[in-house]
Structures are given as C-alpha cells and as structure tokens.
C-alpha cells in the first residue's frame, strides 16, 4: 500500500535491509523492577548499550534508515540507524499504524518511556553526516 502521509507502525513483523554498509544501535535499558523507567547506575546515569559499524559516508547512493522503537530483548528504548545502498523491506499489519503526528502529540499513549533518542547518546560523526532523512512511507 502507498501512504501519502508519515505514519508510525506500532510493531514490525519483519525488517530486511539490503546492501548494508554500517550503522549504529543504541539501547537505553528499562529497569526490570520498574518498566516505566530506565535502569540507572549508582551515579544515577542511564545504562546504555551501544554498537557502531563504521562506513564511508561518501558512498554513492547511501541512504540511512532510522528506527526509534522499544526493544523486546534486552528491553529498552532502542535507536537503530542502518546505512545501506539497497532497498529495505518492512512488513507490518496496517491496523498497527497511526499518523506520525498523532504519535508525536501523544507518545505516552502509544509507546514506552524514552521513545526518542536520549540526549546522552552521541552518534558517531560519520553517521551524523548522513542522517538527513527519517524513514517515511510515500
């Protein structure tokens, strides 16, 4: 189906990225005893898992796909950026979609805490040069 507006899919059944060059994964862990808040260190900082796969941002036809979501395991607020030259296939149930504007105006209704990337996470400079477009369905 073709969408003429930005949408938010509440869950994906399947995601496949082709010709992946690199990217970044950040998960800010939820507190297992209090799932509505983040796990904190003894210094009161959030616990973040981060992994980067470097790539050449000057590669021709590279597109950076970004997903803000809740990770099932380990449970946490997840930010995933995948740099690829090939297409992406995202499979989901259309009934799980809402207009992105509705999600942004009322995130607590549709998401776990921390659906946006925390300010404490700093992206690699190479990735920041290519983060020009959020994933949209057009």
N, C-alpha and C positions, 0 to 999 in steps of 0.2 A: 504494500500500500504506500502511496505517496502522501506525505504530510506537508501542509503549507504553513505550518507554524512550529515553533520549538515545543518539544514535548519532553516529559520526564517519564521514563519507564521504571516502574517500581521494582521490577525484577527481570533479569535476563535468563532465558533458558539455555542460550548457547552464544558464545562470542568467539570469533575466529579472525585473527589478523594475519594478513599475508605479507611476505617480504619484509619482515620486521628488522629494523636496523638497531634499535636500542630503546631506552625509555627509563622510567622511574616508577617505583612502587613505594608508597608510604602508608603505614597503618598505625594510627594512634589507638592503642588498646583500650577497650572498655574495662571497667572494674568488674570482675566476676561476681562480686558481692553486691554491687550497686550498678546494674546495667544501664541506668540513665546518666552515668557519669564516667569519666575517664580514670584509668588506673594511674596513680601518682607515685612518684619516687619519694624517698624520705625528705628530699629537698623541695617537695611539692611541685615537681615538674611532671608533665605527661610522659608516659612511656611510649616511645615511637620506634617502630621497626622501619628501616629504610634500606632500599637497594637500588643502585643505579647501574644501568648498562649504557656506557658511553657510545656515541655515534657521531659521525661528521654532519653537523647541521647544514652544511653547504651541499649536501647530496641533492641532486636534481629530483624533483617531483616528490620530495619527502612531505608527509602530512603527519601531524601529531594528533592522535586521538586521545581525548581526556575523559576519564570517568571518575565522578565523585560518587561513592556508594558506601554501604555498610558491608564489611567483610564478614562472612559467616565463620571462617576459621583462619587465623585467630580472630575472634570477634573484635571489631574496632571500626573506626571511621577510616575509610580507605580512599586514597587518591592514586589513580593509575594513569600514567601517560605512556603511550606506545607510539614510537616513531616508525613509520613504515612507508614503503613506496607502493605497496599493493593495496587492494581493497580490504575492507573489513565487513564481516558478516555478523549481524546482531539479530538474534532470534528471540522474540518475546510475544506474549499474549497482548493484543491490542487493548483488552479490557483493563490491563495493568498500567495504562498510560493516562497521564493528566497533562494539561497545558503547563509548560515550564513556569509561566508567570504565576499560576495558582500554587505551585510548589514553593517558589521563592517567597511569596507573600505569606505562606502558612506552613513552613517546614516542619514544625513540631507535629503537625497532623499526619505527615507523610514519611517521616524519617526518624532515625536515631539521632542522638545528640552529635554535634560535630560533623554534619554532612559537608561542610565546607572545609577546605584545607586549612589547618591551623596555621597561624602566623609563625609559629616556632619552626615550621618546616621550610627549609631553604632549598630551592631547586638548584640543580647543577647549572652553571652559566650556559653550557651548551644547549641544554633543554630550554632554558628561558628564551633563547633566541628564536625558537621555533614555535612557541606556544602563542600562536596568533588566533587560532580558531577553536572554539568549543565544538564538540560533536553535535551536529544538528541533522535532522531528517528533513530533506527538502524534496 
